Amino acid sequence: MHALYRGSALLSRGKISTEAMKRGLMACRVFAEHLDKYTPISIRICGTEVLRLASNSPDFIAAAQDILGCGVEVLSPRTEAELTMLGCMSGMTAKDKCPLLLVDVGGATAMAALDLKLQSYRPDLIQGHQMPAARIDKLFDDICGLDMP
């Protein structure tokens, strides 16, 4: 498993740090090995908040595309919420049909999506906040004096 510590890449200066860039590209190399091994018919590689915000994300995207041999799509917040909701709803049964509130605390944002219809896969309300888990981890580390990986 490769932990990328999402969002930690943007803790300072609005850029993906050199170390985070290395970790991300290493993960891309591992994914590329799997793609070569299993030869999927269709591939969709997506990035989210870090790639939307970082001033050097074009550098990361270009390097990742070279390694992976295919494009990297940077999702809009709405598309990110829709795909997250689709993934969650795919595991629901007919008896689960009720309004769904999905809260996704990611590495660079916290997002809430509300779907009142539960059949559209298009949230009626999406609210995102800059409350990243990576920054919360750093705050906890600072307060407690811990150095968590």
Disulfide bonds with the S-S distance in Angstrom:
none
